[in-house]
Amino acid sequence: MSKLEATIRLEQRFALLREVIASYRIRLQEMEQEVVQLFSTNQLSAISACMGEKQRIVRLMNRLEQFIHQWENNSDVGIVHETKREPLNT
């Protein structure tokens, strides 16, 4: 695998992580609507569970965003693949 191919694959992984973050953002918007509905029916325990889930998603999103920020522009993240491997003596 060439360095260019490795870079492209790595970029695809960061794009996939961004898609995951975007889906979490959509889920948070849906959860806001759910909380309003739960509030109207006075389901306090369900609201509490929903808020806990929201906090978990926000923490996860923040960690993913930090990971992307830390590693996306780092040019030294690839693995060097040698063209030949020596046979293992087993």
Phi and psi restraints in degrees (range 20) as a CNS / XPLOR table:
assign (resid 1 and name C) (resid 2 and name N)
       (resid 2 and name CA) (resid 2 and name C) 1.0 -78.1 20.0 2
assign (resid 2 and name N) (resid 2 and name CA)
       (resid 2 and name C) (resid 3 and name N) 1.0 164.6 20.0 2
assign (resid 2 and name C) (resid 3 and name N)
       (resid 3 and name CA) (resid 3 and name C) 1.0 -63.5 20.0 2
assign (resid 3 and name N) (resid 3 and name CA)
       (resid 3 and name C) (resid 4 and name N) 1.0 -35.8 20.0 2
assign (resid 3 and name C) (resid 4 and name N)
       (resid 4 and name CA) (resid 4 and name C) 1.0 -63.5 20.0 2
assign (resid 4 and name N) (resid 4 and name CA)
       (resid 4 and name C) (resid 5 and name N) 1.0 -44.2 20.0 2
assign (resid 4 and name C) (resid 5 and name N)
       (resid 5 and name CA) (resid 5 and name C) 1.0 -62.7 20.0 2
assign (resid 5 and name N) (resid 5 and name CA)
       (resid 5 and name C) (resid 6 and name N) 1.0 -40.9 20.0 2
assign (resid 5 and name C) (resid 6 and name N)
       (resid 6 and name CA) (resid 6 and name C) 1.0 -64.3 20.0 2
assign (resid 6 and name N) (resid 6 and name CA)
       (resid 6 and name C) (resid 7 and name N) 1.0 -39.8 20.0 2
assign (resid 6 and name C) (resid 7 and name N)
       (resid 7 and name CA) (resid 7 and name C) 1.0 -64.9 20.0 2
assign (resid 7 and name N) (resid 7 and name CA)
       (resid 7 and name C) (resid 8 and name N) 1.0 -42.1 20.0 2
assign (resid 7 and name C) (resid 8 and name N)
       (resid 8 and name CA) (resid 8 and name C) 1.0 -62.9 20.0 2
assign (resid 8 and name N) (resid 8 and name CA)
       (resid 8 and name C) (resid 9 and name N) 1.0 -44.3 20.0 2
assign (resid 8 and name C) (resid 9 and name N)
       (resid 9 and name CA) (resid 9 and name C) 1.0 -62.3 20.0 2
assign (resid 9 and name N) (resid 9 and name CA)
       (resid 9 and name C) (resid 10 and name N) 1.0 -40.0 20.0 2
assign (resid 9 and name C) (resid 10 and name N)
       (resid 10 and name CA) (resid 10 and name C) 1.0 -65.4 20.0 2
assign (resid 10 and name N) (resid 10 and name CA)
       (resid 10 and name C) (resid 11 and name N) 1.0 -41.5 20.0 2
assign (resid 10 and name C) (resid 11 and name N)
       (resid 11 and name CA) (resid 11 and name C) 1.0 -62.3 20.0 2
assign (resid 11 and name N) (resid 11 and name CA)
       (resid 11 and name C) (resid 12 and name N) 1.0 -37.2 20.0 2
assign (resid 11 and name C) (resid 12 and name N)
       (resid 12 and name CA) (resid 12 and name C) 1.0 -64.3 20.0 2
assign (resid 12 and name N) (resid 12 and name CA)
       (resid 12 and name C) (resid 13 and name N) 1.0 -36.4 20.0 2
assign (resid 12 and name C) (resid 13 and name N)
       (resid 13 and name CA) (resid 13 and name C) 1.0 -67.4 20.0 2
assign (resid 13 and name N) (resid 13 and name CA)
       (resid 13 and name C) (resid 14 and name N) 1.0 -40.0 20.0 2
assign (resid 13 and name C) (resid 14 and name N)
       (resid 14 and name CA) (resid 14 and name C) 1.0 -65.7 20.0 2
assign (resid 14 and name N) (resid 14 and name CA)
       (resid 14 and name C) (resid 15 and name N) 1.0 -37.7 20.0 2
assign (resid 14 and name C) (resid 15 and name N)
       (resid 15 and name CA) (resid 15 and name C) 1.0 -63.3 20.0 2
assign (resid 15 and name N) (resid 15 and name CA)
       (resid 15 and name C) (resid 16 and name N) 1.0 -39.8 20.0 2
assign (resid 15 and name C) (resid 16 and name N)
       (resid 16 and name CA) (resid 16 and name C) 1.0 -64.3 20.0 2
assign (resid 16 and name N) (resid 16 and name CA)
       (resid 16 and name C) (resid 17 and name N) 1.0 -40.7 20.0 2
assign (resid 16 and name C) (resid 17 and name N)
       (resid 17 and name CA) (resid 17 and name C) 1.0 -62.6 20.0 2
assign (resid 17 and name N) (resid 17 and name CA)
       (resid 17 and name C) (resid 18 and name N) 1.0 -38.0 20.0 2
assign (resid 17 and name C) (resid 18 and name N)
       (resid 18 and name CA) (resid 18 and name C) 1.0 -64.9 20.0 2
assign (resid 18 and name N) (resid 18 and name CA)
       (resid 18 and name C) (resid 19 and name N) 1.0 -36.2 20.0 2
assign (resid 18 and name C) (resid 19 and name N)
       (resid 19 and name CA) (resid 19 and name C) 1.0 -65.0 20.0 2
assign (resid 19 and name N) (resid 19 and name CA)
       (resid 19 and name C) (resid 20 and name N) 1.0 -39.2 20.0 2
assign (resid 19 and name C) (resid 20 and name N)
       (resid 20 and name CA) (resid 20 and name C) 1.0 -62.5 20.0 2
assign (resid 20 and name N) (resid 20 and name CA)
       (resid 20 and name C) (resid 21 and name N) 1.0 -44.7 20.0 2
assign (resid 20 and name C) (resid 21 and name N)
       (resid 21 and name CA) (resid 21 and name C) 1.0 -61.9 20.0 2
assign (resid 21 and name N) (resid 21 and name CA)
       (resid 21 and name C) (resid 22 and name N) 1.0 -42.2 20.0 2
assign (resid 21 and name C) (resid 22 and name N)
       (resid 22 and name CA) (resid 22 and name C) 1.0 -62.4 20.0 2
assign (resid 22 and name N) (resid 22 and name CA)
       (resid 22 and name C) (resid 23 and name N) 1.0 -39.3 20.0 2
assign (resid 22 and name C) (resid 23 and name N)
       (resid 23 and name CA) (resid 23 and name C) 1.0 -67.6 20.0 2
assign (resid 23 and name N) (resid 23 and name CA)
       (resid 23 and name C) (resid 24 and name N) 1.0 -34.0 20.0 2
assign (resid 23 and name C) (resid 24 and name N)
       (resid 24 and name CA) (resid 24 and name C) 1.0 -65.3 20.0 2
assign (resid 24 and name N) (resid 24 and name CA)
       (resid 24 and name C) (resid 25 and name N) 1.0 -38.8 20.0 2
assign (resid 24 and name C) (resid 25 and name N)
       (resid 25 and name CA) (resid 25 and name C) 1.0 -62.3 20.0 2
assign (resid 25 and name N) (resid 25 and name CA)
       (resid 25 and name C) (resid 26 and name N) 1.0 -41.6 20.0 2
assign (resid 25 and name C) (resid 26 and name N)
       (resid 26 and name CA) (resid 26 and name C) 1.0 -62.8 20.0 2
assign (resid 26 and name N) (resid 26 and name CA)
       (resid 26 and name C) (resid 27 and name N) 1.0 -42.7 20.0 2
assign (resid 26 and name C) (resid 27 and name N)
       (resid 27 and name CA) (resid 27 and name C) 1.0 -61.7 20.0 2
assign (resid 27 and name N) (resid 27 and name CA)
       (resid 27 and name C) (resid 28 and name N) 1.0 -39.4 20.0 2
assign (resid 27 and name C) (resid 28 and name N)
       (resid 28 and name CA) (resid 28 and name C) 1.0 -63.3 20.0 2
assign (resid 28 and name N) (resid 28 and name CA)
       (resid 28 and name C) (resid 29 and name N) 1.0 -38.8 20.0 2
assign (resid 28 and name C) (resid 29 and name N)
       (resid 29 and name CA) (resid 29 and name C) 1.0 -64.5 20.0 2
assign (resid 29 and name N) (resid 29 and name CA)
       (resid 29 and name C) (resid 30 and name N) 1.0 -41.4 20.0 2
assign (resid 29 and name C) (resid 30 and name N)
       (resid 30 and name CA) (resid 30 and name C) 1.0 -63.0 20.0 2
assign (resid 30 and name N) (resid 30 and name CA)
       (resid 30 and name C) (resid 31 and name N) 1.0 -39.3 20.0 2
assign (resid 30 and name C) (resid 31 and name N)
       (resid 31 and name CA) (resid 31 and name C) 1.0 -64.6 20.0 2
assign (resid 31 and name N) (resid 31 and name CA)
       (resid 31 and name C) (resid 32 and name N) 1.0 -34.9 20.0 2
assign (resid 31 and name C) (resid 32 and name N)
       (resid 32 and name CA) (resid 32 and name C) 1.0 -60.3 20.0 2
assign (resid 32 and name N) (resid 32 and name CA)
       (resid 32 and name C) (resid 33 and name N) 1.0 -42.4 20.0 2
assign (resid 32 and name C) (resid 33 and name N)
       (resid 33 and name CA) (resid 33 and name C) 1.0 -66.5 20.0 2
assign (resid 33 and name N) (resid 33 and name CA)
       (resid 33 and name C) (resid 34 and name N) 1.0 -38.9 20.0 2
assign (resid 33 and name C) (resid 34 and name N)
       (resid 34 and name CA) (resid 34 and name C) 1.0 -62.0 20.0 2
assign (resid 34 and name N) (resid 34 and name CA)
       (resid 34 and name C) (resid 35 and name N) 1.0 -41.6 20.0 2
assign (resid 34 and name C) (resid 35 and name N)
       (resid 35 and name CA) (resid 35 and name C) 1.0 -63.2 20.0 2
assign (resid 35 and name N) (resid 35 and name CA)
       (resid 35 and name C) (resid 36 and name N) 1.0 -40.8 20.0 2
assign (resid 35 and name C) (resid 36 and name N)
       (resid 36 and name CA) (resid 36 and name C) 1.0 -61.1 20.0 2
assign (resid 36 and name N) (resid 36 and name CA)
       (resid 36 and name C) (resid 37 and name N) 1.0 -43.8 20.0 2
assign (resid 36 and name C) (resid 37 and name N)
       (resid 37 and name CA) (resid 37 and name C) 1.0 -64.8 20.0 2
assign (resid 37 and name N) (resid 37 and name CA)
       (resid 37 and name C) (resid 38 and name N) 1.0 -42.2 20.0 2
assign (resid 37 and name C) (resid 38 and name N)
       (resid 38 and name CA) (resid 38 and name C) 1.0 -65.1 20.0 2
assign (resid 38 and name N) (resid 38 and name CA)
       (resid 38 and name C) (resid 39 and name N) 1.0 -37.4 20.0 2
assign (resid 38 and name C) (resid 39 and name N)
       (resid 39 and name CA) (resid 39 and name C) 1.0 -64.7 20.0 2
assign (resid 39 and name N) (resid 39 and name CA)
       (resid 39 and name C) (resid 40 and name N) 1.0 -39.1 20.0 2
assign (resid 39 and name C) (resid 40 and name N)
       (resid 40 and name CA) (resid 40 and name C) 1.0 -66.5 20.0 2
assign (resid 40 and name N) (resid 40 and name CA)
       (resid 40 and name C) (resid 41 and name N) 1.0 -24.8 20.0 2
assign (resid 40 and name C) (resid 41 and name N)
       (resid 41 and name CA) (resid 41 and name C) 1.0 -103.2 20.0 2
assign (resid 41 and name N) (resid 41 and name CA)
       (resid 41 and name C) (resid 42 and name N) 1.0 8.2 20.0 2
assign (resid 41 and name C) (resid 42 and name N)
       (resid 42 and name CA) (resid 42 and name C) 1.0 59.0 20.0 2
assign (resid 42 and name N) (resid 42 and name CA)
       (resid 42 and name C) (resid 43 and name N) 1.0 43.0 20.0 2
assign (resid 42 and name C) (resid 43 and name N)
       (resid 43 and name CA) (resid 43 and name C) 1.0 -98.2 20.0 2
assign (resid 43 and name N) (resid 43 and name CA)
       (resid 43 and name C) (resid 44 and name N) 1.0 78.4 20.0 2
assign (resid 43 and name C) (resid 44 and name N)
       (resid 44 and name CA) (resid 44 and name C) 1.0 -65.5 20.0 2
assign (resid 44 and name N) (resid 44 and name CA)
       (resid 44 and name C) (resid 45 and name N) 1.0 -38.5 20.0 2
assign (resid 44 and name C) (resid 45 and name N)
       (resid 45 and name CA) (resid 45 and name C) 1.0 -66.7 20.0 2
assign (resid 45 and name N) (resid 45 and name CA)
       (resid 45 and name C) (resid 46 and name N) 1.0 -36.8 20.0 2
assign (resid 45 and name C) (resid 46 and name N)
       (resid 46 and name CA) (resid 46 and name C) 1.0 -68.6 20.0 2
assign (resid 46 and name N) (resid 46 and name CA)
       (resid 46 and name C) (resid 47 and name N) 1.0 -36.6 20.0 2
assign (resid 46 and name C) (resid 47 and name N)
       (resid 47 and name CA) (resid 47 and name C) 1.0 -63.1 20.0 2
assign (resid 47 and name N) (resid 47 and name CA)
       (resid 47 and name C) (resid 48 and name N) 1.0 -43.3 20.0 2
assign (resid 47 and name C) (resid 48 and name N)
       (resid 48 and name CA) (resid 48 and name C) 1.0 -61.4 20.0 2
assign (resid 48 and name N) (resid 48 and name CA)
       (resid 48 and name C) (resid 49 and name N) 1.0 -44.0 20.0 2
assign (resid 48 and name C) (resid 49 and name N)
       (resid 49 and name CA) (resid 49 and name C) 1.0 -63.4 20.0 2
assign (resid 49 and name N) (resid 49 and name CA)
       (resid 49 and name C) (resid 50 and name N) 1.0 -40.3 20.0 2
assign (resid 49 and name C) (resid 50 and name N)
       (resid 50 and name CA) (resid 50 and name C) 1.0 -64.8 20.0 2
assign (resid 50 and name N) (resid 50 and name CA)
       (resid 50 and name C) (resid 51 and name N) 1.0 -40.7 20.0 2
assign (resid 50 and name C) (resid 51 and name N)
       (resid 51 and name CA) (resid 51 and name C) 1.0 -67.1 20.0 2
assign (resid 51 and name N) (resid 51 and name CA)
       (resid 51 and name C) (resid 52 and name N) 1.0 -37.4 20.0 2
assign (resid 51 and name C) (resid 52 and name N)
       (resid 52 and name CA) (resid 52 and name C) 1.0 -62.6 20.0 2
assign (resid 52 and name N) (resid 52 and name CA)
       (resid 52 and name C) (resid 53 and name N) 1.0 -41.9 20.0 2
assign (resid 52 and name C) (resid 53 and name N)
       (resid 53 and name CA) (resid 53 and name C) 1.0 -64.6 20.0 2
assign (resid 53 and name N) (resid 53 and name CA)
       (resid 53 and name C) (resid 54 and name N) 1.0 -39.2 20.0 2
assign (resid 53 and name C) (resid 54 and name N)
       (resid 54 and name CA) (resid 54 and name C) 1.0 -61.4 20.0 2
assign (resid 54 and name N) (resid 54 and name CA)
       (resid 54 and name C) (resid 55 and name N) 1.0 -44.8 20.0 2
assign (resid 54 and name C) (resid 55 and name N)
       (resid 55 and name CA) (resid 55 and name C) 1.0 -62.1 20.0 2
assign (resid 55 and name N) (resid 55 and name CA)
       (resid 55 and name C) (resid 56 and name N) 1.0 -40.0 20.0 2
assign (resid 55 and name C) (resid 56 and name N)
       (resid 56 and name CA) (resid 56 and name C) 1.0 -63.8 20.0 2
assign (resid 56 and name N) (resid 56 and name CA)
       (resid 56 and name C) (resid 57 and name N) 1.0 -43.5 20.0 2
assign (resid 56 and name C) (resid 57 and name N)
       (resid 57 and name CA) (resid 57 and name C) 1.0 -65.5 20.0 2
assign (resid 57 and name N) (resid 57 and name CA)
       (resid 57 and name C) (resid 58 and name N) 1.0 -42.2 20.0 2
assign (resid 57 and name C) (resid 58 and name N)
       (resid 58 and name CA) (resid 58 and name C) 1.0 -63.0 20.0 2
assign (resid 58 and name N) (resid 58 and name CA)
       (resid 58 and name C) (resid 59 and name N) 1.0 -42.9 20.0 2
assign (resid 58 and name C) (resid 59 and name N)
       (resid 59 and name CA) (resid 59 and name C) 1.0 -61.4 20.0 2
assign (resid 59 and name N) (resid 59 and name CA)
       (resid 59 and name C) (resid 60 and name N) 1.0 -44.2 20.0 2
assign (resid 59 and name C) (resid 60 and name N)
       (resid 60 and name CA) (resid 60 and name C) 1.0 -63.6 20.0 2
assign (resid 60 and name N) (resid 60 and name CA)
       (resid 60 and name C) (resid 61 and name N) 1.0 -43.6 20.0 2
assign (resid 60 and name C) (resid 61 and name N)
       (resid 61 and name CA) (resid 61 and name C) 1.0 -59.4 20.0 2
assign (resid 61 and name N) (resid 61 and name CA)
       (resid 61 and name C) (resid 62 and name N) 1.0 -44.5 20.0 2
assign (resid 61 and name C) (resid 62 and name N)
       (resid 62 and name CA) (resid 62 and name C) 1.0 -61.6 20.0 2
assign (resid 62 and name N) (resid 62 and name CA)
       (resid 62 and name C) (resid 63 and name N) 1.0 -42.0 20.0 2
assign (resid 62 and name C) (resid 63 and name N)
       (resid 63 and name CA) (resid 63 and name C) 1.0 -65.5 20.0 2
assign (resid 63 and name N) (resid 63 and name CA)
       (resid 63 and name C) (resid 64 and name N) 1.0 -40.8 20.0 2
assign (resid 63 and name C) (resid 64 and name N)
       (resid 64 and name CA) (resid 64 and name C) 1.0 -65.4 20.0 2
assign (resid 64 and name N) (resid 64 and name CA)
       (resid 64 and name C) (resid 65 and name N) 1.0 -42.0 20.0 2
assign (resid 64 and name C) (resid 65 and name N)
       (resid 65 and name CA) (resid 65 and name C) 1.0 -64.2 20.0 2
assign (resid 65 and name N) (resid 65 and name CA)
       (resid 65 and name C) (resid 66 and name N) 1.0 -40.1 20.0 2
assign (resid 65 and name C) (resid 66 and name N)
       (resid 66 and name CA) (resid 66 and name C) 1.0 -64.4 20.0 2
assign (resid 66 and name N) (resid 66 and name CA)
       (resid 66 and name C) (resid 67 and name N) 1.0 -41.5 20.0 2
assign (resid 66 and name C) (resid 67 and name N)
       (resid 67 and name CA) (resid 67 and name C) 1.0 -60.2 20.0 2
assign (resid 67 and name N) (resid 67 and name CA)
       (resid 67 and name C) (resid 68 and name N) 1.0 -47.2 20.0 2
assign (resid 67 and name C) (resid 68 and name N)
       (resid 68 and name CA) (resid 68 and name C) 1.0 -61.1 20.0 2
assign (resid 68 and name N) (resid 68 and name CA)
       (resid 68 and name C) (resid 69 and name N) 1.0 -46.8 20.0 2
assign (resid 68 and name C) (resid 69 and name N)
       (resid 69 and name CA) (resid 69 and name C) 1.0 -61.1 20.0 2
assign (resid 69 and name N) (resid 69 and name CA)
       (resid 69 and name C) (resid 70 and name N) 1.0 -40.4 20.0 2
assign (resid 69 and name C) (resid 70 and name N)
       (resid 70 and name CA) (resid 70 and name C) 1.0 -70.1 20.0 2
assign (resid 70 and name N) (resid 70 and name CA)
       (resid 70 and name C) (resid 71 and name N) 1.0 -40.7 20.0 2
assign (resid 70 and name C) (resid 71 and name N)
       (resid 71 and name CA) (resid 71 and name C) 1.0 -106.4 20.0 2
assign (resid 71 and name N) (resid 71 and name CA)
       (resid 71 and name C) (resid 72 and name N) 1.0 -17.6 20.0 2
assign (resid 71 and name C) (resid 72 and name N)
       (resid 72 and name CA) (resid 72 and name C) 1.0 -62.6 20.0 2
assign (resid 72 and name N) (resid 72 and name CA)
       (resid 72 and name C) (resid 73 and name N) 1.0 -42.6 20.0 2
assign (resid 72 and name C) (resid 73 and name N)
       (resid 73 and name CA) (resid 73 and name C) 1.0 -96.1 20.0 2
assign (resid 73 and name N) (resid 73 and name CA)
       (resid 73 and name C) (resid 74 and name N) 1.0 5.7 20.0 2
assign (resid 73 and name C) (resid 74 and name N)
       (resid 74 and name CA) (resid 74 and name C) 1.0 -80.2 20.0 2
assign (resid 74 and name N) (resid 74 and name CA)
       (resid 74 and name C) (resid 75 and name N) 1.0 115.9 20.0 2
assign (resid 74 and name C) (resid 75 and name N)
       (resid 75 and name CA) (resid 75 and name C) 1.0 -77.4 20.0 2
assign (resid 75 and name N) (resid 75 and name CA)
       (resid 75 and name C) (resid 76 and name N) 1.0 -8.0 20.0 2
assign (resid 75 and name C) (resid 76 and name N)
       (resid 76 and name CA) (resid 76 and name C) 1.0 -106.7 20.0 2
assign (resid 76 and name N) (resid 76 and name CA)
       (resid 76 and name C) (resid 77 and name N) 1.0 40.8 20.0 2
assign (resid 76 and name C) (resid 77 and name N)
       (resid 77 and name CA) (resid 77 and name C) 1.0 -105.8 20.0 2
assign (resid 77 and name N) (resid 77 and name CA)
       (resid 77 and name C) (resid 78 and name N) 1.0 -7.8 20.0 2
assign (resid 77 and name C) (resid 78 and name N)
       (resid 78 and name CA) (resid 78 and name C) 1.0 -78.6 20.0 2
assign (resid 78 and name N) (resid 78 and name CA)
       (resid 78 and name C) (resid 79 and name N) 1.0 166.1 20.0 2
assign (resid 78 and name C) (resid 79 and name N)
       (resid 79 and name CA) (resid 79 and name C) 1.0 -107.9 20.0 2
assign (resid 79 and name N) (resid 79 and name CA)
       (resid 79 and name C) (resid 80 and name N) 1.0 130.9 20.0 2
assign (resid 79 and name C) (resid 80 and name N)
       (resid 80 and name CA) (resid 80 and name C) 1.0 -81.9 20.0 2
assign (resid 80 and name N) (resid 80 and name CA)
       (resid 80 and name C) (resid 81 and name N) 1.0 123.6 20.0 2
assign (resid 80 and name C) (resid 81 and name N)
       (resid 81 and name CA) (resid 81 and name C) 1.0 -103.7 20.0 2
assign (resid 81 and name N) (resid 81 and name CA)
       (resid 81 and name C) (resid 82 and name N) 1.0 126.2 20.0 2
assign (resid 81 and name C) (resid 82 and name N)
       (resid 82 and name CA) (resid 82 and name C) 1.0 -82.4 20.0 2
assign (resid 82 and name N) (resid 82 and name CA)
       (resid 82 and name C) (resid 83 and name N) 1.0 148.7 20.0 2
assign (resid 82 and name C) (resid 83 and name N)
       (resid 83 and name CA) (resid 83 and name C) 1.0 -73.0 20.0 2
assign (resid 83 and name N) (resid 83 and name CA)
       (resid 83 and name C) (resid 84 and name N) 1.0 -30.0 20.0 2
assign (resid 83 and name C) (resid 84 and name N)
       (resid 84 and name CA) (resid 84 and name C) 1.0 -124.8 20.0 2
assign (resid 84 and name N) (resid 84 and name CA)
       (resid 84 and name C) (resid 85 and name N) 1.0 144.7 20.0 2
assign (resid 84 and name C) (resid 85 and name N)
       (resid 85 and name CA) (resid 85 and name C) 1.0 -118.8 20.0 2
assign (resid 85 and name N) (resid 85 and name CA)
       (resid 85 and name C) (resid 86 and name N) 1.0 142.8 20.0 2
assign (resid 85 and name C) (resid 86 and name N)
       (resid 86 and name CA) (resid 86 and name C) 1.0 -79.6 20.0 2
assign (resid 86 and name N) (resid 86 and name CA)
       (resid 86 and name C) (resid 87 and name N) 1.0 142.4 20.0 2
assign (resid 86 and name C) (resid 87 and name N)
       (resid 87 and name CA) (resid 87 and name C) 1.0 -65.9 20.0 2
assign (resid 87 and name N) (resid 87 and name CA)
       (resid 87 and name C) (resid 88 and name N) 1.0 145.9 20.0 2
assign (resid 87 and name C) (resid 88 and name N)
       (resid 88 and name CA) (resid 88 and name C) 1.0 -82.1 20.0 2
assign (resid 88 and name N) (resid 88 and name CA)
       (resid 88 and name C) (resid 89 and name N) 1.0 138.6 20.0 2
assign (resid 88 and name C) (resid 89 and name N)
       (resid 89 and name CA) (resid 89 and name C) 1.0 -92.0 20.0 2
assign (resid 89 and name N) (resid 89 and name CA)
       (resid 89 and name C) (resid 90 and name N) 1.0 105.3 20.0 2
